[in-house]
C-alpha cells in the first residue's frame, strides 16, 4: 500500500483512498499578489476650524472664539455660535489656540467677553461658566457694537449734510 497519513485516518477513510490522495500532487494554493497602494498626499487643511456666516459679514460684526480642543471648550463655542445665529459672523479657532484657553471676543469691543487663559486640568473655571450668561453677554456686546455703528453713521450723515449746505 502506501503511506497512511493522520488526516486520512481521522476522516474515517480507508488506507487505499489515503494512498490515492497522497499520490496526487497537492493543489496549487492561490497566490495573493500585492496590490500597490498609492497614497495621495492629503490636501493641506487649515489647522483652524473656521466657521463663518456670510449674511452678517457685510455689517462687519464678528465674534472670534479661541477654544482649546483638549479642555472641551469647542462644544461651548458651538453653543455661542448657535446663540448668535445670523446676527454676526462667528469664527472659531482662526489661529491655533493655546492649550487651556477659552477666549470670546467681539470685533470693535476692546475687552474680551470671556478670557480664560492657561487653565489646568480639570478646567474648573471653564466648567463653572454658565453658558446662557456668556451667550447673553456676547449678544449684549453685539447690540452695543450695533448701536455704536448706527450713531457713527448718523454723525457721518450730519457732517455730509453740513458740507452740502456750505457749498
LINJO-V119204 format. One record per pair of residues at least 4 apart in sequence whose ideal C-beta (glycine too) atoms are under 8 Angstrom apart, sorted by sequence separation. I is the first residue (numbers start at 1). GAP is how many residues later the second one is. D is the distance in Angstrom with one decimal. If there is no record, write none. Layout:
BEGIN
((I:GAP:D) (I:GAP:D))
END
This chain:
BEGIN
((4:4:6.0) (5:4:7.3) (6:4:6.3) (7:4:6.6) (9:4:7.5) (13:4:4.4) (14:4:7.1) (15:4:6.4) (16:4:6.6) (17:4:6.3) (18:4:6.2) (19:4:6.3) (20:4:6.9) (46:4:6.8) (53:4:7.3) (69:4:7.9) (72:4:7.5) (73:4:6.2) (74:4:6.7) (75:4:6.9) (76:4:6.8) (77:4:6.4) (78:4:6.4) (79:4:6.4) (80:4:6.3) (84:4:5.4) (93:4:5.5) (97:4:5.2) (105:4:7.2) (109:4:7.6) (119:4:5.0) (123:4:5.9) (124:4:6.1) (125:4:7.3) (129:4:7.7) (130:4:6.9) (131:4:6.1) (132:4:6.5) (133:4:6.3) (134:4:6.5) (135:4:6.4) (136:4:6.3) (137:4:6.4) (138:4:6.5) (139:4:6.4) (140:4:6.4) (141:4:6.4) (142:4:6.3) (143:4:6.4) (144:4:6.4) (145:4:6.5) (146:4:6.5) (147:4:6.4) (148:4:6.3) (149:4:6.4) (150:4:6.5) (151:4:6.5) (152:4:6.3) (153:4:6.4) (154:4:6.4) (155:4:6.4) (156:4:6.4) (157:4:6.3) (158:4:6.4) (159:4:6.5) (160:4:6.4) (161:4:6.4) (162:4:6.5) (163:4:6.8) (4:5:6.3) (8:5:5.0) (13:5:5.6) (52:5:6.7) (56:5:5.8) (57:5:7.6) (68:5:5.4) (69:5:5.6) (119:5:7.9) (122:5:7.4) (129:5:5.9) (67:6:4.1) (68:6:7.9) (84:6:5.5) (97:6:8.0) (119:6:5.6) (8:7:7.5) (67:7:4.8) (105:7:4.6) (106:7:6.2) (119:7:6.0) (13:8:7.8) (104:8:6.1) (105:8:6.9) (8:9:7.0) (9:9:7.5) (67:9:6.8) (81:9:4.4) (103:9:5.4) (104:9:4.5) (116:9:5.2) (8:10:3.2) (67:10:4.1) (80:10:7.1) (104:10:4.4) (116:10:6.0) (4:11:5.2) (81:11:6.9) (103:11:6.7) (104:11:7.8) (65:12:4.4) (102:12:6.5) (103:12:5.0) (2:13:7.7) (5:13:5.8) (8:13:6.5) (102:13:8.0) (103:13:7.1) (116:13:7.9) (1:14:5.4) (4:14:5.3) (8:14:7.8) (78:14:7.6) (102:14:4.5) (103:14:7.2) (1:15:6.9) (3:15:7.9) (4:15:7.6) (65:15:6.2) (77:15:4.9) (101:15:6.7) (114:15:7.1) (2:16:7.4) (3:16:7.2) (5:16:7.9) (65:16:7.6) (77:16:7.9) (100:16:7.8) (101:16:5.3) (2:17:3.5) (5:17:6.3) (63:17:7.0) (100:17:7.4) (101:17:6.9) (102:17:7.4) (1:18:5.6) (63:18:7.8) (74:18:7.1) (88:18:7.6) (100:18:5.2) (101:18:7.4) (3:19:5.9) (74:19:7.8) (98:19:7.0) (99:19:7.7) (100:19:3.9) (2:20:6.0) (98:20:7.2) (100:20:6.5) (114:20:5.7) (2:21:7.1) (63:21:5.7) (113:21:6.9) (100:23:7.1) (114:23:7.5) (80:24:6.4) (102:24:5.7) (113:24:5.0) (49:25:7.6) (63:25:5.2) (65:25:6.8) (67:25:6.1) (77:25:7.9) (113:25:5.3) (61:26:7.0) (62:26:6.1) (63:26:7.3) (65:26:7.0) (67:26:6.1) (76:26:7.0) (61:27:3.8) (62:27:5.0) (63:27:4.8) (64:27:5.0) (65:27:4.9) (66:27:6.4) (77:27:8.0) (102:27:8.0) (61:28:7.0) (62:28:7.6) (63:28:7.2) (65:28:7.3) (66:28:7.9) (69:28:7.5) (113:28:5.6) (59:29:7.5) (62:29:6.2) (66:29:7.2) (68:29:5.0) (70:29:6.4) (71:29:5.8) (73:29:4.3) (51:30:6.5) (56:30:5.8) (64:30:6.2) (67:30:6.0) (68:30:7.0) (70:30:7.5) (104:30:6.9) (55:31:5.0) (56:31:6.3) (66:31:4.5) (68:31:5.9) (71:31:7.2) (53:32:8.0) (56:32:4.8) (57:32:4.9) (66:32:7.5) (68:32:5.6) (106:32:6.5) (109:32:5.1) (53:33:5.9) (56:33:4.8) (68:33:5.2) (67:34:7.7) (68:34:6.5) (104:34:6.2) (53:35:7.4) (54:35:7.4) (66:35:5.6) (67:35:5.7) (106:35:4.2) (109:35:7.1) (53:36:4.7) (66:36:7.0) (106:36:6.0) (109:36:6.1) (52:37:4.6) (53:37:6.4) (65:37:8.0) (66:37:4.2) (108:37:4.7) (52:38:6.9) (65:38:7.2) (66:38:8.0) (107:38:7.3) (51:39:6.0) (52:39:5.9) (64:39:8.0) (65:39:5.3) (66:39:8.0) (106:39:6.1) (51:40:6.9) (64:40:7.6) (65:40:7.8) (108:40:7.0) (50:41:5.5) (51:41:5.4) (63:41:6.8) (64:41:4.7) (108:41:7.8) (50:42:6.6) (63:42:7.2) (64:42:7.9) (49:43:5.4) (50:43:7.0) (63:43:5.5) (64:43:7.1) (48:44:7.9) (49:44:4.9) (50:44:5.9) (62:44:7.5) (63:44:7.6) (48:45:4.6) (61:45:7.4) (62:45:4.2) (48:46:5.4) (61:46:6.4) (48:47:6.2) (60:47:6.9) (61:47:7.5) (48:48:6.6) (60:48:7.6) (71:48:6.2) (47:49:5.3) (71:50:7.8) (73:50:7.9) (76:50:7.3) (68:51:7.8) (72:51:7.3) (80:51:7.5) (84:51:7.7) (71:52:4.4) (79:52:5.2) (83:52:3.7) (87:52:7.2) (73:53:5.8) (76:53:7.2) (72:54:7.6) (80:54:6.6) (84:54:6.4) (88:54:5.4) (71:55:5.8) (76:55:5.9) (80:55:5.8) (83:55:6.9) (84:55:7.1) (87:55:5.7) (79:56:6.8) (83:56:6.8) (76:58:7.7) (80:58:5.9) (84:58:7.1) (63:75:6.1) (63:79:7.3) (61:81:5.9) (61:84:5.9) (61:85:7.0) (59:87:7.7) (60:89:7.4) (59:90:7.6))
END
